[in-house]
Amino acid sequence: MAAPIFEINALKHRYANRTVLEIERLDVQPASIVGLIGPNGSGKSTLLKMLGLIEKPSKGEIRFNGRPVEPFSEDARFRITLLPQEPFLMKRNVFSNVAYGLKLRGKRGSLIKKAHKALAMVGLSGDEFLRRPWYALSGGEAQRVALAARLALKPKVLLLDEPTASVDAGSAQLIKEAALRARQASGTTLVIASHDLQWLFEICDEVLHLFRGKLLGQGRETVIFGPWHELSARQWGKVLPDAQLLRIPAPPNPDAPALIHLLPAGTEPNGETDAMNALKGMVSRLSLEKKTGHVFATVLVGGHPFTLRMSADRKERQNIYPGDTISVYYRIDQVTWI
């Protein structure tokens, strides 16, 4: 395996007296696609700013290509680019926006040709858009122009913060295709924060779940919040909106968030045991994980999305499709606390 392009060690970042990001260790492999998921305020944007060398962590170290880096480090600042959720366009025409970074980096050759090529990657015609002013762009077009300006640089790392959150469906699809094309054409490493879980699970080599600034695993877990109620001397739980009982071990406090790990399909118990809990839910969607070939079913239980892993052949044997009601299982003694 190649050396990581990013290495994070003992990183901690604070705003005022509040810790917003705390990552003990994280490696990102070159030319990989890493997804970041989690609720708003979980630290995704902050992590992207750290990787984009826009902010310096309060504590800890970030290494790029094996070397420690800080904001605007000469070794890295022209090889990493970030597309924020609300992209900034200069009050100039499209060509000036797309060519600006190239000029800043001292790139030679035909800037118009490079701008045409970058716009084509995001599905925009250079003949039609190069001279168009910034104010004549729709929201989706502005986002695609901002992405084109970054793709023109052929960066080693492209960081995307909710790139499809505020655009129309057509623009969203073109943005997705352009991001993947950058990895295929230039070996660009992609780190993408998005609420589009199905897209991330389909394209990513790794999906990381951030919650309250901490990494919680590979994104397939479900976070359930309290309050929890004592059911017996050794068990706690809560009644879900569909009247099913979610059982847990004793929480550290009645409001602690619980991390529920469903058992993979095929490991269901033959009979009920004290350590097992069964729930019924409706399959809302299916997605194929590119890296493993596994099929993942999103199962809605009392309004909460749980993720069930199964092999592709098991999915076919069990004939599972969106809209079906199925049973899922987890071990109570494997519930963890955040």
VOBA-1610 file (N, C-alpha, C; in pm, whole numbers, padded with zeros to 5 digits, always signed):
BEGIN
Met+00084-00120+00000Met+00000+00000+00000Met+00088+00125+00000Ala+00050+00224-00079Ala+00126+00347-00087Ala+00119+00423+00045Ala+00216+00512+00064Ala+00214+00596+00184Ala+00094+00688+00179Pro+00032+00719+00293Pro-00086+00807+00294Pro-00053+00944+00238Ile-00150+01005+00171Ile-00131+01142+00126Ile-00158+01239+00241Phe-00249+01201+00332Phe-00274+01276+00455Phe-00255+01184+00575Glu-00193+01237+00679Glu-00185+01169+00809Glu-00224+01269+00916Ile-00324+01235+00994Ile-00367+01320+01105Ile-00331+01249+01235Asn-00267+01321+01325Asn-00225+01264+01453Asn-00266+01357+01567Ala-00345+01303+01662Ala-00382+01372+01786Ala-00435+01513+01760Leu-00524+01524+01661Leu-00577+01655+01624Leu-00692+01693+01717Lys-00688+01816+01761Lys-00797+01872+01840Lys-00814+02018+01800His-00937+02058+01776His-00964+02196+01737His-01075+02254+01822Arg-01056+02376+01865Arg-01152+02445+01951Arg-01195+02576+01888Tyr-01320+02612+01911Tyr-01369+02747+01887Tyr-01411+02801+02023Ala-01342+02908+02065Ala-01359+02958+02202Ala-01323+02845+02299Asn-01415+02805+02386Asn-01386+02697+02481Asn-01453+02566+02442Arg-01503+02557+02320Arg-01576+02438+02277Arg-01493+02356+02179Thr-01473+02229+02210Thr-01402+02139+02120Thr-01496+02094+02009Val-01458+02121+01884Val-01545+02089+01770Val-01490+01973+01688Leu-01364+01937+01711Leu-01305+01827+01634Leu-01196+01762+01719Glu-01201+01629+01726Glu-01102+01556+01805Glu-01078+01420+01737Ile-00967+01408+01665Ile-00934+01288+01590Ile-00796+01240+01631Glu-00791+01120+01687Glu-00664+01066+01735Glu-00575+01025+01618Arg-00634+00958+01518Arg-00554+00911+01404Arg-00643+00894+01281Leu-00596+00944+01168Leu-00667+00925+01042Leu-00567+00932+00928Asp-00567+00830+00843Asp-00485+00828+00722Asp-00577+00830+00601Val-00538+00904+00499Val-00609+00908+00372Val-00513+00863+00264Gln-00553+00761+00190Gln-00466+00706+00086Gln-00473+00789-00041Pro-00364+00798-00117Pro-00366+00874-00242Pro-00460+00812-00344Ala-00525+00898-00422Ala-00618+00859-00528Ala-00740+00783-00475Ser-00767+00796-00346Ser-00885+00732-00288Ser-01000+00831-00283Ile-01121+00779-00258Ile-01239+00862-00236Ile-01288+00833-00096Val-01287+00934-00011Val-01328+00920+00129Val-01454+01004+00151Gly-01557+00943+00205Gly-01680+01013+00235Gly-01689+01048+00382Leu-01746+01163+00411Leu-01770+01207+00549Leu-01920+01224+00568Ile-01978+01154+00664Ile-02120+01170+00693Ile-02138+01203+00839Gly-02253+01257+00871Gly-02284+01295+01008Gly-02381+01411+01008Pro-02447+01435+01120Pro-02544+01544+01127Pro-02475+01680+01117Asn-02555+01783+01091Asn-02501+01919+01090Asn-02435+01949+01224Gly-02319+02014+01218Gly-02247+02046+01341Gly-02159+01935+01392Ser-02142+01829+01313Ser-02062+01715+01360Ser-01913+01733+01338Gly-01873+01836+01262Gly-01730+01861+01241Gly-01682+01834+01100Lys-01773+01802+01008Lys-01731+01769+00871Lys-01664+01888+00803Ser-01728+02003+00807Ser-01671+02122+00741Ser-01540+02164+00807Thr-01534+02152+00938Thr-01409+02186+01008Thr-01296+02096+00965Leu-01323+01965+00953Leu-01219+01873+00909Leu-01173+01907+00768Leu-01265+01941+00679Leu-01226+01978+00543Leu-01139+02104+00543Lys-01170+02199+00629Lys-01086+02319+00638Lys-00946+02286+00689Met-00939+02191+00782Met-00807+02148+00830Met-00726+02084+00717Leu-00792+01994+00642Leu-00724+01927+00531Leu-00692+02024+00419Gly-00776+02126+00401Gly-00753+02226+00298Gly-00652+02331+00337Leu-00597+02319+00457Leu-00494+02411+00508Leu-00545+02555+00514Ile-00673+02566+00547Ile-00734+02698+00566Ile-00728+02739+00712Glu-00742+02642+00801Glu-00731+02668+00944Glu-00626+02577+01005Lys-00564+02625+01109Lys-00464+02547+01182Lys-00531+02483+01303Pro-00513+02352+01324Pro-00574+02290+01443Pro-00517+02346+01572Ser-00600+02349+01674Ser-00554+02398+01804Ser-00440+02312+01858Lys-00452+02181+01833Lys-00347+02088+01875Lys-00335+01978+01769Gly-00221+01911+01768Gly-00204+01797+01679Gly-00131+01833+01551Glu-00120+01734+01463Glu-00040+01748+01343Glu-00113+01692+01221Ile-00100+01762+01110Ile-00144+01713+00980Ile-00021+01702+00891Arg-00002+01584+00832Arg+00109+01562+00739Arg+00053+01539+00599Phe+00116+01604+00502Phe+00079+01588+00362Phe+00199+01535+00286Asn+00181+01419+00221Asn+00293+01353+00153Asn+00412+01332+00246Gly+00381+01299+00371Gly+00486+01265+00466Gly+00548+01383+00539Arg+00505+01506+00508Arg+00565+01624+00572Arg+00460+01702+00651Pro+00498+01754+00767Pro+00404+01838+00843Pro+00368+01962+00761Val+00240+01999+00763Val+00195+02117+00689Val+00109+02204+00779Glu+00110+02333+00748Glu+00027+02430+00817Glu-00044+02514+00711Pro-00136+02600+00751Pro-00205+02682+00651Pro-00108+02753+00556Phe-00138+02740+00427Phe-00064+02805+00318Phe+00081+02757+00309Ser+00106+02631+00351Ser+00239+02573+00336Ser+00276+02568+00189Glu+00399+02607+00158Glu+00445+02610+00020Glu+00439+02472-00044Asp+00465+02366+00034Asp+00469+02230-00020Asp+00333+02180-00066Ala+00226+02243-00017Ala+00094+02184-00040Ala-00012+02279-00092Arg+00005+02409-00075Arg-00108+02501-00096Arg-00158+02506-00240Phe-00073+02472-00337Phe-00118+02472-00476Phe-00161+02332-00523Arg-00159+02235-00432Arg-00195+02099-00471Arg-00323+02050-00403Ile-00378+02133-00315Ile-00502+02100-00244Ile-00602+02212-00268Thr-00725+02175-00300Thr-00827+02278-00320Thr-00959+02233-00258Leu-01031+02329-00203Leu-01157+02303-00133Leu-01271+02375-00204Leu-01380+02301-00230Leu-01503+02361-00280Leu-01601+02368-00164Pro-01624+02487-00107Pro-01715+02497+00008Pro-01860+02481-00035Gln-01947+02464+00064Gln-02089+02444+00036Gln-02148+02567-00033Glu-02104+02685+00006Glu-02148+02809-00058Glu-02030+02866-00134Pro-02014+02830-00262Pro-01895+02871-00336Pro-01892+03021-00360Phe-01772+03076-00359Phe-01753+03219-00383Phe-01709+03238-00527Leu-01780+03322-00601Leu-01738+03362-00735Leu-01703+03510-00734Met-01595+03544-00800Met-01559+03685-00813Met-01661+03754-00904Lys-01677+03883-00886Lys-01773+03959-00965Lys-01714+03990-01101Arg-01691+03881-01173Arg-01634+03888-01307Arg-01703+03783-01393Asn-01658+03768-01516Asn-01722+03667-01600Asn-01669+03528-01569Val-01728+03428-01632Val-01694+03289-01602Val-01547+03261-01634Phe-01497+03310-01747Phe-01357+03285-01781Phe-01264+03337-01672Ser-01287+03458-01623Ser-01200+03515-01520Ser-01203+03431-01393Asn-01319+03376-01360Asn-01328+03291-01241Asn-01254+03159-01260Val-01270+03096-01377Val-01206+02967-01399Val-01056+02982-01416Ala-01012+03091-01478Ala-00868+03109-01506Ala-00791+03168-01390Tyr-00860+03220-01290Tyr-00791+03293-01183Tyr-00687+03206-01113Gly-00725+03086-01074Gly-00631+02999-01004Gly-00513+02960-01091Leu-00539+02940-01219Leu-00430+02906-01311Leu-00329+03020-01319Lys-00378+03143-01328Lys-00289+03259-01333Lys-00209+03271-01203Leu-00278+03249-01091Leu-00213+03260-00961Leu-00099+03160-00948Arg-00114+03044-01009Arg-00012+02939-01002Arg+00091+02950-01113Gly+00081+03053-01194Gly+00179+03075-01299Gly+00171+02975-01412Lys+00053+02919-01436Lys+00037+02822-01544Lys+00049+02893-01679Arg+00115+02825-01771Arg+00132+02881-01904Arg+00046+02804-02004Gly+00050+02850-02129Gly-00033+02787-02230Gly-00164+02860-02245Ser-00250+02807-02325Ser-00377+02872-02355Ser-00474+02859-02239Leu-00495+02969-02169Leu-00590+02966-02057Leu-00733+02945-02108Ile-00762+02998-02225Ile-00897+02979-02279Ile-00922+02832-02308Lys-00822+02763-02363Lys-00838+02620-02391Lys-00857+02542-02262Lys-00778+02576-02159Lys-00792+02507-02029Lys-00929+02534-01968Ala-00977+02658-01981Ala-01109+02691-01926Ala-01219+02616-02000His-01207+02607-02132His-01305+02530-02211His-01310+02386-02161Lys-01194+02326-02141Lys-01187+02186-02100Lys-01247+02166-01960Ala-01216+02258-01868Ala-01268+02246-01731Ala-01420+02262-01729Leu-01472+02355-01809Leu-01617+02373-01814Leu-01684+02251-01875Ala-01621+02192-01975Ala-01679+02073-02036Ala-01690+01959-01935Met-01597+01952-01840Met-01601+01847-01738Met-01725+01857-01651Val-01778+01979-01634Val-01897+01996-01550Val-02022+02019-01634Gly-02011+01989-01764Gly-02129+01994-01849Gly-02170+02132-01895Leu-02075+02227-01903Leu-02104+02361-01950Leu-02025+02390-02077Ser-02089+02455-02171Ser-02025+02490-02297Ser-01942+02616-02280Gly-01814+02609-02315Gly-01730+02728-02307Gly-01777+02837-02400Asp-01821+02800-02519Asp-01869+02900-02614Asp-01987+02978-02557Glu-02068+02909-02480Glu-02188+02974-02425Glu-02161+03047-02294Phe-02067+02995-02212Phe-02055+03045-02075Phe-01930+03129-02046Leu-01824+03119-02124Leu-01699+03185-02085Leu-01716+03335-02062Arg-01796+03400-02142Arg-01811+03545-02129Arg-01933+03585-02046Arg-02000+03486-01990Arg-02121+03517-01912Arg-02082+03575-01776Pro-02145+03686-01732Pro-02112+03743-01602Pro-02164+03655-01488Trp-02102+03672-01372Trp-02136+03589-01255Trp-02283+03599-01216Tyr-02342+03719-01234Tyr-02480+03739-01188Tyr-02583+03674-01280Ala-02539+03627-01398Ala-02632+03565-01492Ala-02633+03412-01479Leu-02575+03360-01373Leu-02569+03215-01351Leu-02675+03171-01251Ser-02737+03057-01277Ser-02826+02997-01178Ser-02742+02938-01065Gly-02810+02893-00958Gly-02736+02835-00846Gly-02655+02713-00887Gly-02717+02625-00967Gly-02647+02506-01012Gly-02533+02540-01105Glu-02551+02638-01193Glu-02444+02679-01284Glu-02328+02741-01208Ala-02358+02822-01106Ala-02252+02884-01026Ala-02169+02778-00954Gln-02236+02677-00900Gln-02165+02569-00832Gln-02076+02492-00930Arg-02124+02471-01050Arg-02046+02398-01149Arg-01929+02482-01199Val-01946+02613-01213Val-01834+02700-01250Val-01728+02700-01140Ala-01772+02705-01015Ala-01677+02701-00904Ala-01599+02569-00904Leu-01667+02458-00934Leu-01598+02329-00942Leu-01503+02327-01061Ala-01546+02382-01175Ala-01459+02387-01293Ala-01330+02463-01263Ala-01341+02571-01187Ala-01222+02650-01152Ala-01122+02566-01073Arg-01172+02472-00995Arg-01083+02385-00918Arg-01031+02269-01003Leu-01117+02213-01087Leu-01073+02103-01173Leu-00967+02149-01273Ala-00973+02274-01314Ala-00873+02327-01408Ala-00732+02319-01351Leu-00722+02318-01220Leu-00590+02315-01154Leu-00531+02175-01149Lys-00612+02072-01182Lys-00569+01933-01170Lys-00505+01907-01033Pro-00582+01931-00926Pro-00525+01921-00791Pro-00494+01777-00752Lys-00400+01761-00661Lys-00373+01629-00604Lys-00485+01590-00509Val-00546+01689-00443Val-00655+01664-00348Val-00769+01762-00377Leu-00888+01709-00390Leu-01009+01790-00407Leu-01102+01762-00291Leu-01132+01866-00214Leu-01219+01855-00097Leu-01354+01918-00131Leu-01461+01843-00111Leu-01594+01888-00149Leu-01685+01889-00027Asp-01742+02005+00003Asp-01830+02020+00118Asp-01974+02035+00069Glu-02053+01927+00082Glu-02192+01925+00038Glu-02205+01981-00104Pro-02138+01921-00201Pro-02133+01980-00335Pro-02266+01979-00409Thr-02360+01896-00366Thr-02488+01886-00438Thr-02607+01930-00353Ala-02580+01994-00239Ala-02688+02020-00143Ala-02788+02123-00192Ser-02743+02223-00266Ser-02831+02337-00299Ser-02847+02356-00448Val-02838+02248-00525Val-02848+02259-00670Val-02958+02168-00722Asp-02997+02190-00845Asp-03100+02108-00907Asp-03045+01969-00936Ala-03135+01875-00964Ala-03096+01735-00983Ala-02999+01718-01101Gly-03022+01792-01209Gly-02933+01781-01324Gly-02793+01828-01292Ser-02780+01942-01224Ser-02648+01993-01185Ser-02581+01898-01087Ala-02660+01842-00994Ala-02604+01750-00896Ala-02539+01630-00965Gln-02606+01574-01065Gln-02551+01459-01135Gln-02423+01495-01210Leu-02419+01611-01272Leu-02299+01654-01345Leu-02183+01679-01249Ile-02212+01733-01131Ile-02107+01755-01031Ile-02050+01621-00985Lys-02137+01524-00962Lys-02091+01391-00921Lys-02002+01329-01028Glu-02044+01338-01152Glu-01966+01278-01261Glu-01831+01348-01277Ala-01829+01481-01263Ala-01705+01555-01278Ala-01605+01520-01169Ala-01654+01503-01046Ala-01565+01467-00935Ala-01500+01332-00960Leu-01578+01234-01005Leu-01523+01102-01033Leu-01426+01106-01151Arg-01455+01189-01250Arg-01367+01200-01366Arg-01231+01254-01325Ala-01227+01343-01227Ala-01100+01397-01180Ala-01013+01288-01119Arg-01074+01197-01045Arg-00998+01086-00989Arg-00949+00994-01100Gln-01035+00964-01195Gln-00998+00872-01303Gln-00891+00931-01394Ala-00902+01061-01425Ala-00811+01123-01522Ala-00679+01165-01461Ser-00682+01213-01336Ser-00561+01273-01278Ser-00516+01206-01149Gly-00585+01101-01105Gly-00548+01038-00980Gly-00572+01126-00859Thr-00669+01217-00871Thr-00700+01310-00762Thr-00760+01236-00644Thr-00716+01270-00525Thr-00777+01220-00401Thr-00899+01305-00369Leu-01012+01241-00342Leu-01135+01312-00311Leu-01176+01287-00166Val-01207+01393-00095Val-01269+01382+00037Val-01399+01461+00029Ile-01513+01391+00049Ile-01644+01449+00021Ile-01732+01441+00145Ala-01780+01556+00191Ala-01882+01560+00296Ala-02017+01576+00228Ser-02110+01487+00257Ser-02240+01493+00190Ser-02345+01421+00272His-02470+01466+00258His-02584+01395+00314His-02641+01294+00214Asp-02585+01290+00095Asp-02630+01194-00007Asp-02561+01061+00020Leu-02614+00986+00116Leu-02547+00865+00162Leu-02538+00760+00052Gln-02643+00746-00027Gln-02640+00644-00130Gln-02527+00668-00229Trp-02508+00793-00269Trp-02398+00827-00359Trp-02263+00793-00296Leu-02244+00834-00171Leu-02116+00810-00106Leu-02088+00660-00095Phe-02186+00582-00054Phe-02162+00439-00038Phe-02134+00371-00172Glu-02186+00428-00280Glu-02162+00370-00412Glu-02023+00400-00465Ile-01967+00518-00434Ile-01842+00559-00498Ile-01720+00555-00407Cys-01740+00558-00276Cys-01628+00579-00184Cys-01551+00450-00155Asp-01421+00465-00138Asp-01340+00356-00088Asp-01358+00340+00063Glu-01395+00450+00127Glu-01413+00450+00273Glu-01512+00559+00309Val-01605+00528+00399Val-01701+00627+00448Val-01682+00639+00599Leu-01659+00759+00647Leu-01634+00784+00788Leu-01751+00858+00850His-01791+00815+00968His-01904+00875+01040His-01848+00969+01147Leu-01880+01098+01133Leu-01841+01198+01233Leu-01961+01234+01318Phe-01939+01240+01449Phe-02045+01281+01540Phe-01982+01354+01656Arg-02028+01478+01677Arg-01971+01563+01783Arg-01820+01571+01774Gly-01771+01579+01650Gly-01629+01599+01627Gly-01542+01476+01636Lys-01603+01357+01655Lys-01524+01235+01670Lys-01564+01134+01563Leu-01465+01055+01519Leu-01490+00949+01423Leu-01552+00830+01495Leu-01664+00779+01440Leu-01737+00671+01506Leu-01733+00541+01428Gly-01667+00535+01317Gly-01663+00410+01243Gly-01685+00432+01097Gln-01740+00330+01031Gln-01748+00329+00886Gln-01883+00375+00831Gly-01959+00447+00909Gly-02078+00510+00855Gly-02202+00423+00847Arg-02192+00296+00886Arg-02307+00207+00876Arg-02381+00194+01009Glu-02339+00266+01108Glu-02403+00257+01239Glu-02520+00357+01246Thr-02609+00333+01341Thr-02721+00423+01364Thr-02709+00485+01502Val-02723+00617+01509Val-02719+00688+01637Val-02861+00712+01684Ile-02892+00666+01805Ile-03024+00686+01866Ile-03007+00765+01995Phe-03083+00869+02010Phe-03072+00955+02127Phe-03173+00912+02235Gly-03139+00947+02361Gly-03232+00925+02470Gly-03348+01025+02462Pro-03428+01034+02567Pro-03403+00974+02699Pro-03434+00824+02702Trp-03355+00753+02787Trp-03371+00610+02808Trp-03440+00587+02941His-03512+00474+02949His-03586+00442+03071His-03546+00304+03120Glu-03537+00288+03249Glu-03498+00160+03308Glu-03615+00062+03297Leu-03588-00054+03235Leu-03691-00156+03217Leu-03685-00262+03324Ser-03564-00291+03370Ser-03542-00392+03473Ser-03412-00356+03542Ala-03367-00444+03631Ala-03243-00415+03705Ala-03123-00403+03614Arg-03125-00469+03496Arg-03007-00473+03411Arg-03030-00417+03270Gln-03154-00383+03239Gln-03182-00337+03103Gln-03257-00206+03101Trp-03219-00128+02998Trp-03285-00001+02972Trp-03339-00004+02829Gly-03412+00099+02793Gly-03461+00106+02656Gly-03555+00222+02636Lys-03621+00221+02520Lys-03721+00323+02490Lys-03820+00265+02391Val-03941+00318+02392Val-04043+00277+02296Val-04033+00371+02175Leu-04015+00312+02057Leu-04005+00389+01934Leu-04143+00436+01890Pro-04150+00533+01798Pro-04281+00585+01756Pro-04375+00481+01698Asp-04320+00367+01649Asp-04408+00262+01596Asp-04440+00156+01701Ala-04414+00188+01830Ala-04448+00104+01945Ala-04352-00014+01965Gln-04245-00023+01888Gln-04146-00128+01912Gln-04051-00086+02024Leu-03999-00186+02094Leu-03911-00160+02207Leu-03766-00175+02163Leu-03689-00068+02181Leu-03545-00071+02155Leu-03474-00090+02289Arg-03414-00208+02308Arg-03349-00240+02435Arg-03199-00211+02427Ile-03143-00165+02539Ile-03001-00129+02546Ile-02947-00170+02682Pro-02814-00174+02698Pro-02757-00191+02833Pro-02768-00059+02909Ala-02731-00060+03034Ala-02740+00061+03116Ala-02656+00173+03055Pro-02715+00290+03027Pro-02641+00400+02965Pro-02559+00475+03070Pro-02456+00549+03026Pro-02380+00631+03121Pro-02465+00742+03180Asn-02565+00789+03106Asn-02664+00882+03160Asn-02791+00866+03075Pro-02906+00903+03127Pro-03033+00874+03056Pro-03046+00937+02919Asp-02966+01040+02888Asp-02977+01107+02758Asp-02862+01074+02664Ala-02775+00979+02699Ala-02658+00949+02618Ala-02697+00893+02481Pro-02632+00938+02371Pro-02658+00880+02239Pro-02600+00739+02229Ala-02679+00648+02174Ala-02635+00508+02159Ala-02602+00480+02013Leu-02498+00401+01991Leu-02458+00359+01857Leu-02502+00213+01840Ile-02594+00190+01745Ile-02651+00057+01723Ile-02588-00005+01598His-02533-00125+01611His-02472-00196+01500His-02560-00316+01465Leu-02626-00313+01351Leu-02707-00427+01310Leu-02617-00545+01273Leu-02664-00665+01304Leu-02594-00785+01259Leu-02613-00800+01109Pro-02510-00846+01037Pro-02527-00868+00893Pro-02638-00969+00866Ala-02703-00957+00752Ala-02805-01053+00714Ala-02744-01192+00707Gly-02814-01290+00761Gly-02762-01426+00764Gly-02709-01467+00899Thr-02696-01371+00992Thr-02649-01405+01127Thr-02763-01392+01229Glu-02887-01396+01180Glu-03002-01385+01269Glu-03006-01505+01364Pro-03049-01483+01487Pro-03057-01595+01583Pro-03170-01690+01548Asn-03152-01817+01583Asn-03258-01915+01565Asn-03369-01898+01667Gly-03332-01845+01782Gly-03430-01820+01888Gly-03391-01696+01965Glu-03483-01637+02034Glu-03454-01517+02110Glu-03360-01548+02227Thr-03265-01460+02250Thr-03177-01469+02367Thr-03177-01333+02435Asp-03127-01332+02558Asp-03124-01206+02632Asp-03034-01103+02564Ala-02935-01152+02487Ala-02840-01060+02426Ala-02890-01003+02293Met-03000-01058+02240Met-03048-01018+02109Met-03172-00929+02120Asn-03184-00840+02023Asn-03308-00764+02010Asn-03347-00762+01863Ala-03474-00788+01835Ala-03525-00792+01699Ala-03616-00672+01676Leu-03606-00614+01557Leu-03690-00502+01520Leu-03744-00526+01378Lys-03861-00472+01348Lys-03915-00480+01214Lys-03918-00341+01152Gly-03887-00336+01023Gly-03888-00208+00956Gly-03910-00223+00807Met-03927-00111+00740Met-03951-00111+00597Met-03823-00073+00522Val-03789-00151+00420Val-03673-00121+00336Val-03705+00002+00252Ser-03622+00108+00269Ser-03648+00231+00193Ser-03561+00241+00069Arg-03441+00179+00073Arg-03357+00180-00046Arg-03247+00077-00034Leu-03190+00042-00147Leu-03078-00052-00154Leu-02962+00016-00226Ser-02840-00012-00181Ser-02724+00043-00249Ser-02613-00062-00251Leu-02534-00058-00355Leu-02422-00151-00371Leu-02293-00080-00333Glu-02217-00137-00241Glu-02089-00080-00203Glu-01982-00130-00300Lys-01924-00034-00372Lys-01829-00066-00478Lys-01710-00147-00426Lys-01659-00108-00311Lys-01534-00168-00264Lys-01550-00315-00228Thr-01662-00353-00167Thr-01680-00490-00116Thr-01777-00574-00198Gly-01862-00510-00276Gly-01965-00584-00348Gly-02085-00618-00262His-02088-00569-00137His-02202-00593-00050His-02319-00503-00088Val-02438-00552-00062Val-02559-00472-00077Val-02599-00422+00062Phe-02633-00294+00070Phe-02677-00237+00197Phe-02821-00191+00183Ala-02903-00234+00277Ala-03044-00195+00280Ala-03064-00092+00391Thr-03125+00020+00356Thr-03167+00116+00458Thr-03305+00076+00504Val-03318+00046+00634Val-03443-00005+00691Val-03496+00098+00790Leu-03614+00149+00766Leu-03674+00248+00854Leu-03749+00178+00967Val-03702+00201+01090Val-03764+00142+01208Val-03809+00258+01298Gly-03938+00275+01309Gly-03988+00386+01391Gly-03935+00520+01347Gly-03915+00535+01216Gly-03864+00661+01161Gly-03714+00674+01162His-03642+00578+01225His-03496+00582+01231His-03437+00495+01120Pro-03341+00547+01043Pro-03279+00465+00938Pro-03169+00374+00994Phe-03188+00244+00982Phe-03087+00145+01018Phe-03029+00088+00889Thr-02902+00045+00893Thr-02837-00008+00774Thr-02805-00155+00793Leu-02855-00237+00701Leu-02835-00381+00705Leu-02743-00422+00591Arg-02637-00497+00625Arg-02543-00544+00523Arg-02577-00686+00482Met-02570-00712+00351Met-02594-00848+00301Met-02511-00868+00175Ser-02481-00992+00144Ser-02414-01022+00018Ser-02516-01009-00095Ala-02465-00985-00217Ala-02554-00968-00330Ala-02637-01093-00356Asp-02577-01213-00339Asp-02652-01335-00364Asp-02759-01358-00260Arg-02734-01317-00135Arg-02837-01330-00031Arg-02953-01236-00060Lys-02922-01117-00107Lys-03030-01023-00142Lys-03120-01085-00248Glu-03060-01153-00346Glu-03141-01216-00450Glu-03220-01334-00395Arg-03156-01413-00308Arg-03227-01530-00253Arg-03345-01487-00167Gln-03326-01381-00089Gln-03435-01337-00001Gln-03535-01246-00073Asn-03500-01207-00196Asn-03595-01131-00278Asn-03638-01003-00206Ile-03540-00926-00158Ile-03567-00804-00082Ile-03567-00684-00176Tyr-03671-00601-00163Tyr-03683-00482-00247Tyr-03738-00367-00163Pro-03713-00241-00206Pro-03772-00128-00134Pro-03923-00144-00120Gly-03970-00112+00000Gly-04112-00127+00031Gly-04143-00252+00111Asp-04048-00349+00111Asp-04067-00472+00188Asp-04049-00445+00338Thr-04121-00522+00420Thr-04102-00520+00565Thr-04019-00641+00605Ile-03909-00616+00674Ile-03819-00724+00714Ile-03781-00708+00861Ser-03724-00814+00919Ser-03673-00810+01056Ser-03523-00788+01054Val-03475-00708+01148Val-03331-00685+01165Val-03297-00713+01311Tyr-03168-00742+01335Tyr-03125-00784+01468Tyr-02997-00712+01509Tyr-02983-00691+01640Tyr-02857-00640+01694Tyr-02837-00703+01831Arg-02712-00705+01873Arg-02680-00756+02007Arg-02680-00640+02105Ile-02753-00657+02212Ile-02762-00552+02313Ile-02625-00525+02375Asp-02545-00633+02391Asp-02413-00614+02453Asp-02311-00554+02358Gln-02350-00525+02232Gln-02261-00459+02139Gln-02299-00313+02115Val-02401-00265+02184Val-02436-00123+02178Val-02325-00043+02243Thr-02281+00063+02177Thr-02176+00148+02233Thr-02231+00288+02256Trp-02160+00361+02340Trp-02207+00495+02382Trp-02113+00603+02331Ile-02174+00714+02295Ile-02097+00827+02245Ile-02075+00928+02356
//
